[in-house]
């Protein structure tokens, strides 16, 4: 019994040792992958060292090539060339391997002291992401940040264009008291695109529970406001914060204007303020903003013109998605783009905004608000939520957005259906799944570019 256990333990140790060797070999093979821009510089360094050595020998009037040839001839006379040659090559390769291993080990230890990830894996990921397509995502709220969490796994060339119409909560207070652009949606997007997303999200979403004037404020909002005061404007504040947080891509406000939403309801009421539109609980027939026709941020327009594909939504239709499209230059740049353009429709209707809406109603609302046809296709959730989720949402006067296929086709949009839903089993809360959503969008974009 004991001998059998010992044999089994030895077998396990051997397997683990082999796995370790294979892992090390695989890591070294990765350094040979094209595009890392490492091999050429190592070869160039080695060539430089050889030239330095030869130059120094010539400078002190030695004849290194002659003496080296003589030495090699004497060695060949003593030891056959088919023995001495491989020995010399092996020794040279051993020294090169040893030197480079120590060098890379020192670099890795300095750059990544935790040692959780291999340096070569970091470099490969960096190269892959920075060669990814140029993506522009337009929206606001939790919908846009959810989308960004998935997109950042495919590309670092992401531009998030965010609405600045928020006037509620911590953002609204800072907007009224200090006169800054509302930082809430910008904060969510920065946290979603950060490398250390979990920690940054917890930090940026932290809300103070005590302190005179601090209660209710989130740390992220205060951080961005302070950075804006230091750098002089919100755009520079966002750029500086992005560098601090190691953000993949960039986040841009749609406009720098003090944009305020207004809505006209079917019962004739006129509502002002983003936070009060949803609370009014009516049916929105018209949405606008003051000042009318706000100027777009030039960097946002440039990003749209250079985009490889454009994603609109998901998010609250009237308070997150459409406000960006009320900026005429943003809408015009989307319309003029030759890149594939897709609208991600919400999974559930939203009380106070889209109760009773179908997919076709969402599309008509966007077309009516900006007077242009801005996207070619619409992504719709395929399967229904669970009975538990349906009951939960029904209590809030919300239901799954139905697909009226004939209406969507009459509006000239292609329909893409996929299962991109994430459902919390305990609460029944329904959201888009970031990874599934990004995967479906990238596949669609690849097919659209080939057609």
N, C-alpha and C positions, 0 to 999 in steps of 0.2 A: 504493500500500500504506500509506504513512504517513498520507496524507489520510484514508483509510478508518478507520484506527485513531483518529485525532483525532476524527472524526465520531462514532465509537462511544463514545469517552470522554465527549464532550460529551453524548451521549444518556443515558449512564449517570448523569452528574452531574445532568442535568435530572430524571431519574426519582427520584434520591435527594432532590433538593430538594423535589419535589412530595410525596414520602412524608413528609418532615419537616414541610411545611406542613400536610398532612392530619392528621398526628399532633398538631400543636399545636392545630388546630381541634377535633379530637376531644377533646383534654384540656379545652379551654374549654367545649365543649358539656356535658361531664360535670358541670361546676359547676352546670348548670341542672337536674340530675337531682333529683327530689323526695326529700325525707327527709334531705338533708345538713345542714339547719338553718343554711345559710350565706347564701342569698339574702335571707331576711327580715331578718337582722341587718345586712347591707350596706345594704339599703333604709332600715332604721331609723336607721342611722348617718348616711346622707345626709340624711334628713329632720331629724335632730337638728342637723346642721351648718347647714342652711338656717334653722332656728328660731333658733339661736345668732346667726347673722349678722343676721337681721331684728331680733331682740331688742336686739342691740348698737346697730344703727342707730336704733331707736326711743329707746333709752336716751339717746343723745347728741342727741336731738331732730332727727334727720333724718327725712325722709319718703321712705323707699327705694322704696316702690311707685310714688309719684307721679313721682319722678325717673327711675326705671327705665322707666315708661311713656312719659315724654317723650323719653328717649334712644332707645327703640325706635321711636317715631314719627319722629324725625329720621332714623334709619337707614333706615326704610322709605321716607322721601321721597327719599333719595339712591339706595339700592339696593332694587330690587323685593323684596317679601316672599317671593316664590317662589325667590329666590336667597339673600337674607340669612338666612331661616329655616333651610333645610337646612345652610348654612355654620355657623350658630351651634350647631345640633344636633350636627353632625359634630364641631365643636371640643369641645363638652361631652363627647360620648361618647369622643373620643380622650383627653381628660384623665382621665375615669373609668377607661378601660381601662389607661392608663399607670400611674395611681396604684395600682389594684388589682393589676396585674401585679407592680409593684415590692414591694407589700406582701406578696403571696403568695410571691414569690420570697425575700424576707427570712425569712418564717416557715418556708418549706421548707428554706432553708439552715441555719436554726437547729435545726430538729427532725430533719432528715435530711441531715446534712452529706455523706454518701456519695453522695447523689443518684441512687441506683439505682432508686428508686420515686417516682412522682409523688405529691404530697400528696393530690390528689383521689382517686387510686386507693386510698390508705391510708384516707381517710375513707369512701369507698364500701364498702370491705371491712369496716371497723369497723361501719358501720351494718347491713350485711347480716348479719354474724355475730351481732351483739347482738339482732337481731330473729329469730334462729333459734329453733327449738323447745327446750324444756327437756328435756334428755336425762340420764338416770341410767344409768351403766354400772357393773356389779357384777362383781368378780372379783379377779384378782391376777396376779402373775408377768408373763411376757412377753406373754401373750395379751391382757390388758387394755391394756397400753401400746400394743400393735399396733392395737387397735381405736380407741384415743384419737387416734392419729396421723391416722386417716381422718376421724373425727367432727369434729375441730376445724376442718376445711375447710368445714363446713356450719353450724356454730353455735358461739358462745362461751358458751352457757348449758349447759355440761356439768358434771355432778357425777360424779366417779369415787369409788365406795365400795370401799375396799380392805381386804383381809384383813390381820389383824395377828397371825397364828399362826406366822409364820416363826421358826424357831429355829436355823437353820443359817448357816454362813459368817460374813461380817462382821456381818450383822444379829443373828445369834445371839450373837456375842461381845459386842456392845454391849448387847444385852438382858440378858445375864448379869452383865456387869461394871458397867454404869451403871444398869440398871433402866429403860431407855427402851423405848417401843414399837418393834418392829423396823422400821427405816426403809427397807428394801430395795425393797419393792413401791411404797411411796409415792414413793421417789426415781425409779423408772422412770416412773411416771405423770406426775410433775412435768416430767421431761425431755421426755416425749412431747408434752405440752401447751404447752411453751414455744415462743415465736415463733422464737427461734434454736435450733431443735431439734437440728440436727447438732452445733453447738458445745456445747450444754448436755449432750447425751448423752455426748459424748466426755469432757467435764469431770466429770460426775457418775458416769460408769462407770469413771473412771480408778482403778486399784488400785495402791496403793503396793507397790513391789518391794523396798524396803529401809527400814531404820529400826526401832529397837527398839519393838515394840508396834504398829507401823504396817503391817507386812507383811500383805497380804491384805485390808486395809480399803479400801473405795472412798471417794473424796473426797465423793461425795454423801451417803453415810451419816454421815460425820463432820460434814459441813456441817449436816445436819438435826439431829443430836444437839447440836451446839454452839448452834444456833438455839433448840432446845428449852430448853437451859440458860439462855439469855439472856432468852427471852420468858416462861418459866415453865411452859409446857405444849406438847405436841406439836401440838395443833390450831392454836394461835397461831403456832407455828414454821412450820407448813405454809402458813398464810395469809401470813405475812411473806415466806417464800421465794417464794411465788407472785407477789407484787408485784415482788420483785427480779428474777425470771426472766421477767416479762411473760407469765404463764401464762393461756391461754384456758380459763376455767372454774375449777373448784375440785376439790381432792382431799381426801377425808375418810376417816379410819379407821372401820371398821364399829363398833368399840367401843374404849373406853379401858381396858378390863380387861386384865389380864395373862393373855390367852387361850392355852391350851395344848391341842393336839389329842391325842386318843387314838383308837385303832382296834382293833376286834376282827376277827381274821382267821378264815377258814373252817376252818383247822386248829386253832383254839382259842387261838392266841397273842393276847396283849394288848400292844399297842405304844403307847408314849407318845412324843410329840414329832413335829412335822411333818416334820422332816428324816429321821427314822428310819422313818416309815410306808412311804414309797416304797422305801427300802433293804431293808425286810423281805422284799419279793418275794412276798407272799402275796395271796390274794383277800380283799378287804375286804368284810365283811358288815355292819359297824356302825361309824359314826363319831360321835364326840362331843367335848366339850371340857370343860375345867375352868378356871374355875368354870362349872357348868352355868347355862344361861340368862343369859349376860352382858348387862348393859344396853347399849342402842344409843346411839350418839352422837346427841343430839337433832337436830343439823343434818342428819344423814343421813336420819332419818325424815321431817323436813320436806321435804327434797328429793324423796323418793319420793312424798309426797302431792301435790306440785305438778308432778310430771313429766308431760310430754306423751308420752313413751314411754320404756320401760325395756328395757335390754339386759342379759342375764345371760350371762357368758362372752365369748369363749372362754378357756380356761386349764385347768390341771390340775384334774380334776373334784373329787378329794377333798382337795386341799391348797391350792387357790386359789379355786374357785367355792363349794363347799358350806360352807366355814368362815364365810363371810359370812351364810349362811342359817341357821346355828346360833344366831344372835342373834335371839331371838323377835320383837322389835319390828321388825326389818328384814323378816323373812318375813311378818309380819302386814301391814306397810305395803304390800308388793308385792301380796299377795293382795287387799287392799281397794282397790287402785288401779284406776281405770277406764281408764287409759292402755293402749295396745297394749303387750304384753309378749312378748318373744321370747328364746329361748335359742339361742346360737350354739354348735353342737356342734363338737368338735374334729375335725380332718381325720384324724389318725392316733391309734391307741390308744397308751396310755402304759404301759410296763412297770412293774410294781409298784403300779399303780393301776387301769388299765382294760383290761388285756390280755384279748382275746377279747370285748370289749364291742361291742354294736351301738348304734345311735342310741336304740332303745327302752330298752336297759339304762342308758344315761346318764340318760334321763328318769326311769326308775323309781328310780334311785339318789337323784336330787334329791327326788322326791316322798317317798321313804322317810325321808330324812334330816330333812326339816322338817315332814312330815305335812300338807302343803298343796299345792294345785295353783297354782303361782306364775306360769306363763306359758301363753300361748295358742298359740304357734307355735314351730317349731324350724327353724333354717337349717342346711342340709346341703350340703357340697361336692358338685357334680354330677359332674365328670369325675374320672378316676383319675390319680394321679401317674404319672410316666414309669417305665419298667422299671428304670432306674438307681436312682431313688428307692425303688422297692419292694424292690429287692435290698438297698439300704443299710439300710432300716428292718427288713427281715426278719432281718438279722444282730443286731438289738437286740430281737428278739421283739416287733416292732411291725408293724401293718398298717393299711390304711385302715379307718375306722369304717364298717361296712356299714349301709345303710338298710333296716331291716325295716318297710316301709311299713304292712303290716297291723297290726303291734303298735303303732306310733305312732298310727295312726288309732283303734285301740281305746282308747288312753290319752287320746283326745279332743284331740289336738294337730293343728293344721294344719301341713303340710309345705311348706317353701320351699326349693327347690334352686337353686343358682346357682354359677357358677365364680368363686370368691373366693380361689383358691389362688395362692401365689407359690412357685415352685420354683427353687432355686439350681442352675444347670446344672452347675456344677463339683462341688459337694459332694452334690447331691441332697437337700438340706435343704428340708423343706416347711413353709411358714408361711402364715397368712392374709395376703392383700394388703390393706393398710390402706384404700386408695382404693376398691378394688372392693367391699370389705366394707361400708364406710360408704355407698357409693352404693346398694347393694342394700337395706340396712336403711332408708334414707330413702325409697326408693320403696315398700317394703312398708308403712312407717309411714303414708305419705300415703294409700295405698289403704285401710289398716285404719281410719283415722280417718274416711274417707268412707262406710264401710259401717256 
